[in-house]
Amino acid sequence: MSDRPLHWDIFCSVIDNYGDIGVTWRLARQLALEQAMAVRLWVDDLEAFRHIWPTVTAGSDIQWLSGVEIRRWVSPLPAVTPGDIVIEALACNLPEPFIQAMAEQSPAPLWLNLEYLSAENWVVGIHGLPSPHPRLPLTKYFFMPGYVPGTGGLTREAGLLARRDAFQRNPAEQQAFWAQFGLPPASANYLRTSCLRASVFSYESNSLASLLGALAQGDQASELMVPVGKAVAQIAAWFNAVNLQPGDSIERGSLQVHVLPMLSQMGYDHLLWACDVNFVRGEDSFVRAQFAGRPLVWQAYRQEAGAHLDKLAAFLDLYCAALPESTAQAVREFWLAWNREEAVGGYWRAFSEALPTLSVHARDWATWLSEQEDLASNLVKFINKLLELRAF
């Protein structure tokens, strides 16, 4: 290899609207800006990409943003020379002509399968393992994001927690954030009064009506901040509303719901930082909620035969290990009911009463995660080791 920056090709197939592109875009941007790599990101749905990064031009085949070359992933793929490193992100499949082009290069690109995040024990054993191609002179390596040493880590750009802390300590910045939606600042949170402000970014769920009912009937005043997405139609139905649009507010009993527009990645971070508790889904919003240092509720992506519940249990074992037994039980019961799509109203009181303890725990958890290597740094170290082995 020369002294030129390593060239990376990252492929992203947008399956679930924003999670896949959210993870890969954070990674691509960090590799370019913090690791000085040449990155080409292939995306098959630029319109979804534009929702989380508004400067994306959905109709452009080639564009540059944040030091990253962004290419529209079409079929057939334009003839290009594969980069030094090729990543298929989150279960996507590389185009066969591109794989053939990789096999014809000398030396062949280093090929990585960036897998989905999991806290399950087997992740450490799989991380970094090679998988030879059955026909071509290529080897693919499994790269497993994770929460503990021995895995690939989590996406976390430099200075994230410092920016979070600066925002959370600045009432004027928080007031400006809420004002853009026509909302007053949060006058207080559950640590000082009975008012609670929560964000909800979820898939459709049979549990949602039960949560709304518990909040509406509760003694505690609650506000739900709901970015436009899959949950809004269900919320509208529960309120017997014909339609809810960004900017609309609706209330019943102790509950107010405010519908927000789809937020950019940076805007969504601010929402997570500004709320008292965050309901999140999938992978990208889940990781960002953990770094927000606020209590959270995770809705895992549904998988066949309940495999997502195994992921849930593995994470809860890790996340709840340092919690008092009663608090851990409240978290486990509420999260499990939420992910089984059962009625959660009966579990809400214990969970909400645990929020002050969970608030402290959430900041400690985020700090612990931040003391480990991030995903981009681990990727570069892994690639450098492979290159050193190749040189012998």
C-alpha positions as CSV (number, residue, x, y, z in Angstrom):
1,M,0.0,0.0,0.0
2,S,1.1,3.6,-0.7
3,D,0.9,6.5,1.6
4,R,-2.4,7.5,0.0
5,P,-5.6,7.3,2.2
6,L,-7.2,3.9,2.2
7,H,-10.3,3.9,-0.1
8,W,-13.4,2.4,1.5
9,D,-16.6,1.3,-0.3
10,I,-19.6,1.0,2.0
11,F,-22.9,-0.5,0.7
12,C,-26.2,0.3,2.5
13,S,-29.6,-1.1,1.5
14,V,-32.3,0.9,3.2
15,I,-34.7,-1.7,4.6
16,D,-36.3,-0.1,7.6
17,N,-36.5,3.5,6.5
18,Y,-33.8,5.1,8.6
19,G,-32.0,2.7,10.9
20,D,-29.7,1.1,8.2
21,I,-28.7,4.4,6.6
22,G,-28.4,6.1,10.0
23,V,-25.7,3.6,11.2
24,T,-23.8,3.6,7.9
25,W,-23.9,7.3,7.4
26,R,-22.5,7.9,10.9
27,L,-19.8,5.4,10.2
28,A,-18.9,6.8,6.8
29,R,-18.8,10.3,8.0
30,Q,-16.6,9.4,11.0
31,L,-14.1,7.4,8.8
32,A,-13.8,10.4,6.5
33,L,-13.6,13.2,9.0
34,E,-11.9,11.6,12.0
35,Q,-9.8,8.8,10.4
36,A,-8.9,10.7,7.1
37,M,-10.1,7.8,4.9
38,A,-11.5,8.1,1.4
39,V,-15.0,6.8,1.6
40,R,-17.6,6.0,-1.1
41,L,-21.0,5.3,0.3
42,W,-23.5,3.4,-1.9
43,V,-27.2,3.9,-0.9
44,D,-30.2,2.5,-2.7
45,D,-32.8,5.0,-1.2
46,L,-31.5,8.5,-1.2
47,E,-35.0,9.9,-0.4
48,A,-34.9,8.1,3.0
49,F,-31.3,9.3,3.4
50,R,-32.5,12.9,2.8
51,H,-34.9,12.7,5.7
52,I,-32.1,12.2,8.3
53,W,-29.6,14.5,6.5
54,P,-31.5,17.2,4.7
55,T,-28.6,18.4,2.5
56,V,-28.7,15.1,0.5
57,T,-29.9,15.6,-3.0
58,A,-32.3,12.6,-3.6
59,G,-32.0,12.9,-7.4
60,S,-28.2,13.0,-7.7
61,D,-26.2,9.9,-8.7
62,I,-23.0,11.3,-7.3
63,Q,-22.6,13.9,-4.6
64,W,-20.1,14.8,-1.8
65,L,-21.1,15.6,1.8
66,S,-19.0,15.7,4.9
67,G,-16.0,14.4,3.0
68,V,-17.9,11.3,1.8
69,E,-18.6,10.5,-1.9
70,I,-22.2,9.4,-2.0
71,R,-23.3,7.2,-4.9
72,R,-26.8,6.0,-5.8
73,W,-26.8,2.2,-5.7
74,V,-28.6,1.1,-8.8
75,S,-28.7,-2.1,-10.9
76,P,-26.7,-2.5,-12.9
77,L,-24.0,-0.8,-10.8
78,P,-21.7,1.6,-12.8
79,A,-18.3,0.0,-13.6
80,V,-15.9,1.2,-10.9
81,T,-12.7,-0.1,-9.3
82,P,-13.5,-1.5,-5.9
83,G,-11.8,0.2,-3.0
84,D,-9.1,-1.2,-0.7
85,I,-11.8,-2.0,1.9
86,V,-15.3,-3.1,1.0
87,I,-18.1,-3.2,3.7
88,E,-21.5,-4.7,3.2
89,A,-23.5,-3.2,6.0
90,L,-26.3,-4.7,8.0
91,A,-27.1,-7.8,5.9
92,C,-27.1,-6.3,2.5
93,N,-25.6,-8.2,-0.5
94,L,-23.0,-6.9,-2.8
95,P,-23.7,-6.9,-6.5
96,E,-22.2,-9.9,-8.2
97,P,-20.3,-7.9,-10.8
98,F,-18.7,-5.9,-8.0
99,I,-17.7,-9.0,-6.2
100,Q,-16.2,-10.4,-9.5
101,A,-14.3,-7.1,-9.9
102,M,-12.9,-7.5,-6.3
103,A,-11.7,-11.0,-7.1
104,E,-9.8,-9.7,-10.2
105,Q,-7.8,-7.1,-8.2
106,S,-4.4,-7.8,-6.9
107,P,-4.2,-7.5,-4.0
108,A,-7.9,-8.2,-3.5
109,P,-9.8,-5.7,-1.3
110,L,-10.4,-6.5,2.4
111,W,-14.0,-7.5,2.6
112,L,-16.0,-7.0,5.8
113,N,-19.6,-7.9,6.8
114,L,-20.7,-5.3,9.3
115,E,-23.3,-7.1,11.3
116,Y,-26.3,-5.9,13.4
117,L,-25.6,-4.9,17.0
118,S,-26.2,-7.5,19.7
119,A,-25.2,-8.0,23.3
120,E,-25.5,-11.8,23.0
121,N,-22.6,-13.8,24.3
122,W,-21.8,-15.4,20.9
123,V,-20.9,-12.0,19.4
124,V,-17.4,-12.0,20.9
125,G,-16.7,-15.5,19.4
126,I,-17.8,-14.5,15.9
127,H,-16.1,-11.0,15.8
128,G,-13.2,-10.9,13.3
129,L,-13.6,-14.5,12.0
130,P,-12.9,-15.1,8.3
131,S,-15.3,-16.6,5.8
132,P,-13.7,-17.7,2.5
133,H,-15.7,-17.3,-0.6
134,P,-16.8,-20.7,-2.0
135,R,-15.6,-20.0,-5.5
136,L,-13.5,-16.9,-5.7
137,P,-10.1,-16.0,-4.1
138,L,-11.8,-13.7,-1.6
139,T,-12.3,-13.8,2.2
140,K,-15.0,-11.9,4.1
141,Y,-14.5,-11.0,7.7
142,F,-17.3,-10.7,10.3
143,F,-17.3,-7.4,12.1
144,M,-19.6,-7.4,15.1
145,P,-20.7,-4.2,16.8
146,G,-21.1,-4.6,20.5
147,Y,-21.0,-3.2,24.1
148,V,-18.0,-5.0,25.5
149,P,-14.3,-5.3,24.8
150,G,-13.7,-8.0,22.2
151,T,-16.4,-6.7,19.9
152,G,-16.4,-3.9,17.3
153,G,-17.9,-1.2,19.6
154,L,-20.6,1.4,18.9
155,T,-20.8,4.3,16.5
156,R,-19.7,7.4,18.5
157,E,-18.2,10.4,17.0
158,A,-15.6,12.5,18.8
159,G,-17.0,14.9,21.4
160,L,-20.5,13.5,21.5
161,L,-20.9,13.4,25.2
162,A,-19.3,16.9,25.6
163,R,-21.9,18.3,23.1
164,R,-24.7,16.5,25.0
165,D,-23.6,17.9,28.3
166,A,-23.3,21.4,26.9
167,F,-26.8,21.2,25.6
168,Q,-28.3,19.8,28.8
169,R,-26.7,22.5,30.8
170,N,-27.9,25.3,28.6
171,P,-31.5,26.3,29.2
172,A,-31.4,28.9,26.4
173,E,-30.4,26.2,23.8
174,Q,-33.1,23.9,25.1
175,Q,-35.6,26.6,24.9
176,A,-34.6,27.4,21.3
177,F,-34.9,23.7,20.4
178,W,-38.5,23.5,21.7
179,A,-39.4,26.9,20.2
180,Q,-38.9,25.6,16.6
181,F,-41.9,23.3,17.2
182,G,-44.0,26.0,18.8
183,L,-43.6,24.4,22.2
184,P,-42.6,26.0,25.5
185,P,-39.4,24.8,27.3
186,A,-39.8,22.0,29.7
187,S,-40.4,23.9,32.9
188,A,-39.2,20.9,35.0
189,N,-38.8,17.2,34.8
190,Y,-39.8,14.3,36.9
191,L,-36.9,14.9,39.3
192,R,-38.5,18.2,40.4
193,T,-42.2,18.1,39.7
194,S,-44.8,15.7,38.4
195,C,-44.3,16.7,34.8
196,L,-42.7,14.2,32.4
197,R,-41.7,14.8,28.8
198,A,-41.0,11.7,26.7
199,S,-40.1,11.1,23.1
200,V,-41.6,8.2,21.1
201,F,-40.0,6.8,18.0
202,S,-41.4,3.3,17.6
203,Y,-42.7,0.7,15.2
204,E,-46.4,-0.1,15.2
205,S,-47.2,-1.8,18.5
206,N,-50.2,-3.4,20.2
207,S,-48.7,-2.0,23.5
208,L,-49.1,1.7,22.5
209,A,-52.7,2.1,23.3
210,S,-52.1,0.7,26.8
211,L,-49.3,3.1,27.4
212,L,-51.4,6.1,26.2
213,G,-54.2,5.0,28.5
214,A,-51.9,4.7,31.5
215,L,-50.5,8.2,30.9
216,A,-53.9,9.7,30.3
217,Q,-55.2,8.3,33.6
218,G,-52.1,8.9,35.7
219,D,-51.6,11.5,38.4
220,Q,-48.5,12.7,36.6
221,A,-48.8,15.2,33.8
222,S,-47.1,13.7,30.7
223,E,-46.2,15.0,27.3
224,L,-45.2,12.7,24.4
225,M,-43.1,14.1,21.6
226,V,-43.7,12.0,18.5
227,P,-41.7,12.5,15.3
228,V,-43.7,11.7,12.2
229,G,-43.4,7.9,11.7
230,K,-45.1,4.6,12.3
231,A,-46.6,5.4,15.7
232,V,-48.5,8.5,14.6
233,A,-51.4,6.7,12.9
234,Q,-52.0,4.5,15.9
235,I,-51.9,7.5,18.3
236,A,-54.5,9.3,16.1
237,A,-56.7,6.2,16.2
238,W,-56.5,6.1,20.0
239,F,-57.6,9.7,20.2
240,N,-60.3,9.2,17.5
241,A,-58.6,11.8,15.4
242,V,-58.9,11.7,11.6
243,N,-55.3,12.6,11.0
244,L,-52.4,14.0,12.8
245,Q,-49.7,16.1,11.1
246,P,-46.5,17.8,12.3
247,G,-47.3,20.7,14.5
248,D,-50.6,19.1,15.8
249,S,-51.2,18.7,19.5
250,I,-53.9,16.6,21.1
251,E,-54.7,15.8,24.8
252,R,-56.8,13.5,27.0
253,G,-56.7,13.5,30.8
254,S,-53.1,13.9,32.0
255,L,-51.6,13.3,28.6
256,Q,-50.6,15.7,25.8
257,V,-49.2,14.4,22.5
258,H,-47.2,16.7,20.2
259,V,-46.5,15.6,16.6
260,L,-43.0,16.7,15.4
261,P,-41.7,16.6,11.9
262,M,-39.1,14.0,10.9
263,L,-35.9,15.2,12.5
264,S,-32.4,15.2,11.1
265,Q,-29.8,13.1,12.9
266,M,-28.6,16.2,14.8
267,G,-32.1,17.3,15.6
268,Y,-33.0,13.8,16.9
269,D,-30.0,13.8,19.2
270,H,-31.3,17.1,20.6
271,L,-34.7,15.6,21.2
272,L,-33.2,12.6,23.1
273,W,-31.1,15.0,25.2
274,A,-34.0,17.2,26.0
275,C,-36.5,14.6,27.1
276,D,-36.8,12.8,30.4
277,V,-37.3,9.4,28.9
278,N,-37.0,8.1,25.4
279,F,-38.9,5.3,23.6
280,V,-36.7,4.1,20.8
281,R,-36.5,1.3,18.2
282,G,-34.1,-0.8,16.1
283,E,-30.4,0.0,16.3
284,D,-29.5,3.6,15.4
285,S,-32.0,5.4,17.7
286,F,-31.3,2.8,20.4
287,V,-27.6,3.6,20.4
288,R,-28.1,7.3,20.4
289,A,-30.6,7.1,23.3
290,Q,-27.9,5.3,25.3
291,F,-25.4,8.0,24.7
292,A,-28.1,10.6,25.6
293,G,-27.8,9.6,29.2
294,R,-31.5,9.5,29.8
295,P,-33.8,6.6,30.8
296,L,-35.0,4.7,27.8
297,V,-37.3,1.9,26.5
298,W,-36.1,-0.1,23.6
299,Q,-38.4,-1.8,21.0
300,A,-36.2,-4.4,19.2
301,Y,-36.8,-5.0,15.5
302,R,-39.2,-8.0,15.3
303,Q,-37.6,-11.2,14.1
304,E,-39.1,-14.7,13.4
305,A,-39.5,-17.1,16.2
306,G,-39.0,-14.3,18.8
307,A,-35.3,-14.1,18.1
308,H,-35.5,-10.3,19.0
309,L,-36.5,-11.3,22.5
310,D,-33.1,-13.1,22.9
311,K,-31.4,-9.9,21.9
312,L,-33.5,-8.0,24.4
313,A,-32.7,-10.4,27.3
314,A,-29.0,-10.3,26.5
315,F,-29.0,-6.5,26.6
316,L,-31.0,-6.3,29.8
317,D,-28.6,-8.7,31.5
318,L,-25.8,-6.2,30.8
319,Y,-27.8,-3.0,31.3
320,C,-29.4,-4.1,34.6
321,A,-26.4,-5.7,36.2
322,A,-25.6,-2.7,38.4
323,L,-29.2,-1.7,39.2
324,P,-31.0,-2.3,42.5
325,E,-33.1,-5.5,42.2
326,S,-36.4,-3.7,42.4
327,T,-35.4,-1.2,39.7
328,A,-34.0,-3.9,37.5
329,Q,-37.3,-5.8,37.8
330,A,-39.3,-2.7,36.9
331,V,-37.1,-2.3,33.7
332,R,-37.3,-5.9,32.7
333,E,-41.1,-6.2,33.2
334,F,-41.9,-3.1,31.3
335,W,-39.4,-3.7,28.4
336,L,-40.5,-7.3,28.0
337,A,-44.2,-6.4,27.9
338,W,-43.4,-3.6,25.4
339,N,-41.6,-6.0,23.1
340,R,-44.1,-8.8,23.4
341,E,-46.7,-6.2,22.5
342,E,-48.7,-6.9,25.7
343,A,-50.6,-4.3,27.8
344,V,-47.9,-2.2,29.6
345,G,-50.2,0.0,31.7
346,G,-49.9,-2.3,34.7
347,Y,-46.1,-2.0,34.6
348,W,-45.9,1.8,34.0
349,R,-46.2,2.9,37.6
350,A,-43.2,0.9,38.8
351,F,-41.2,1.9,35.8
352,S,-42.0,5.6,36.2
353,E,-41.2,5.5,39.9
354,A,-37.8,4.1,39.0
355,L,-37.0,7.0,36.7
356,P,-34.9,9.0,39.1
357,T,-32.7,6.0,39.8
358,L,-32.6,5.2,36.1
359,S,-31.6,8.8,35.3
360,V,-28.4,8.4,37.3
361,H,-27.8,4.9,35.9
362,A,-28.3,6.1,32.3
363,R,-25.5,8.7,32.6
364,D,-23.2,6.2,34.2
365,W,-23.9,3.7,31.4
366,A,-23.2,6.3,28.7
367,T,-19.9,7.1,30.4
368,W,-18.9,3.5,30.6
369,L,-19.7,3.0,26.9
370,S,-17.7,6.1,26.0
371,E,-14.6,4.8,27.7
372,Q,-14.4,2.0,25.1
373,E,-13.2,2.3,21.5
374,D,-15.8,3.4,19.0
375,L,-16.8,1.4,15.9
376,A,-14.8,3.5,13.4
377,S,-11.6,3.3,15.4
378,N,-12.0,-0.4,15.9
379,L,-12.5,-0.9,12.2
380,V,-9.4,1.0,11.3
381,K,-7.3,-1.0,13.8
382,F,-8.7,-4.3,12.5
383,I,-7.9,-3.3,8.9
384,N,-4.4,-2.3,9.8
385,K,-3.8,-5.6,11.5
386,L,-5.0,-7.4,8.4
387,L,-2.7,-5.3,6.2
388,E,0.2,-6.1,8.4
389,L,-0.5,-9.8,8.1
390,R,-0.7,-9.5,4.4
391,A,2.6,-7.8,4.2
392,F,4.4,-10.8,5.6
